[in-house]
Amino acid sequence: MKNQQKGFIVPLLAVLVLILLIGGGLYLYKNKKTELPIISTDTEKVSTNQINETTDIPTSNKGIVVTSIKPNDLVKFPISIEGYLDGKGWSANEGEIGVVEVFDENGKSISNQEVIKTTTDWLKFPTYFKSTVGDRQMMSYIKASTGFVKITSNGAKNNEQMKSVSIPVRFK
């Protein structure tokens, strides 16, 4: 009986490895475009699928630089968000630069909104910031393998449009 089980396990493992290799190759091929977007200034919720299919998203700096995560980074909760404002279009107000939230690949929120606070004088550039979003318990509920971290500016003042940055990520 034990010899039959050993003879069954080896082919089963070989088939599983083959499926994982093919699936991984298809996933990498499908998602190789995701390195394009770093910054999106729209105010709508954008799913990772929409980002993958868009080739004209601006990648220039819109006043905010996120240094703690890069597009397509493998992340787990809690996610640390750090960076700085350089004074070219995004500003802080009363020591806050906006909110951060994490979405799955379908645009469904999978975290709470967290306020991003400045760590340096918010009236002088560069203005550094730091925040943490999500918790370890939330990580266990994530069913998707990809999503995005979205940073949205404070409420618009003087008829300014709200700004947002969407960074595609992969979940551990």
N, C-alpha and C positions, 0 to 999 in steps of 0.2 A: 504494500500500500504506500509506503514512504517513497519508493522508487517512482511510482506513478505521479506522486505529488511533485517531486523534484523535476521530472520530465515535463510537467505542465507549467511550472513556474518560469523556467528559462524562456520558452517561446513567448509566454505572456509578457515578461519583462522586455523582451526584444521588440514586441509590437508596441508596447507603451512608449519606449524610447523613440521608436520611429515616428509615432504619432506626435510626440512632443517636439521632435526636430522639425517635422513638416509644419506643424502649427506655429512654432516659433519663427520659422523662416517666413511664413505668410504674414504673421503679425508684424515683423520688422519691415517687410516689403510694403505693406499697407500703410504703416505709420511713419515712413521715412520723411514725409513732408512736414511733420510736426515741429521741426526745428525752425521753421520760418517765423511763427508769431512769437513775439515777446510782449508787445504792447498793443492793446486795442483800446481806442478811445470811445467806443460806443457804450451806451448805457443799458443795452439789452443783455439778457443772460445769453451767453454763447456756449454751445456745447462743444466738446472736443471734436466731434465729428464735423461740425461746421468749420472749425479752425483747420482741420486737416485738409478740407477741400478748398480753402481760401488761399490764394497765392498773392493777393495784393494787400494784405494786412501790413500796415507800416511797422517797421522794426526800429525806427528812429526813437531816440529818447524823447519822451513827452514830459520831462520834468521829474520823473521818478526812476530810481535805479534800485532794483531788488538784487541784493548780493547773496542772500542765504539759499536761494533755490534758482535753478536754471530750467529752461524748457526741457521736458521729458525726464527730469530727475525722478528717481525712485524715492518716494517719501512714505513716512508713517506718522500717525498722530502721536503726540502733538507736533504740529509743523511750526517751526520758528520762522518768522518773517522779519528780515532785517534789510536795511538799505539806507538810502538817503534821497532827499529832494535836492535838486541842483538849481532851482529858481527859474527854470525854463518852462513854466506852464502849470506847475502843480505847487500848491502852497499849503502850509499848515495853518490851523486856526485854533488858538487857545491850547496849543500843545498837542493837537491831534491832527493827523493827516487824512483820516478816513476810517474805513472798516475793511476787514478781510473776512472772506468766507470761502469754503471749499465746496465744489460741486462735483457730481459724478459725470460720466461721459454723456448722460442724457440731459444734463442741465439741472438735475435735482440737487438741492442743497443737502449736504451730508455733514454739516457742522453748524455751530452757532456763529452769528456775526460777532466778531471781536473788534474793539476799537484799537487802532494803531496809534500809539503815543510816541511823541518825539523823545529822544534821549539827550538832545542838545538844545540850545536856544532856538526856539521855533521862529524867531524873527530874523535869524541870520542863516545864510546859505554857505556851505551845504548844511542841511538840517537832517540829522540822523534819526532813525526810528527803529522800533522793535516791537513785536507782538508775537503771541502764540495763539494758534487756532486749533481746535479739536482736542480730544482727549483719547487716551488709550482704549477706553471702553467703546467709544464710537468706532474705532478702527475695526473692531470685531463685527460690526454690522455692515461694513462696506462689501457690496457684492460685485461692484465694477472693478476692472483692472486699471482703468484710466479715468482722468477727470481734469479739473483745472482749479487753480487758486485764483480768486478774483479779488482785487483790491479796488475799492471805489472811493473816490474823493469825498470830502465833507460836502454838505449841502451847498448848492450853488448860491453865490451871492453876486450882486450887481449884474444879474442876468447871464452869468457864466454857465456854461454847460457842465454837468457833472462828468468827471473823467473816470475811466476804469482801465485796469490792467488785468489781462487774463494770461496766466502762465500754465500751459498744459503740463500735467504730471502723471506719473504712474504710481500705483499703490502697492506697497509690500504685502 
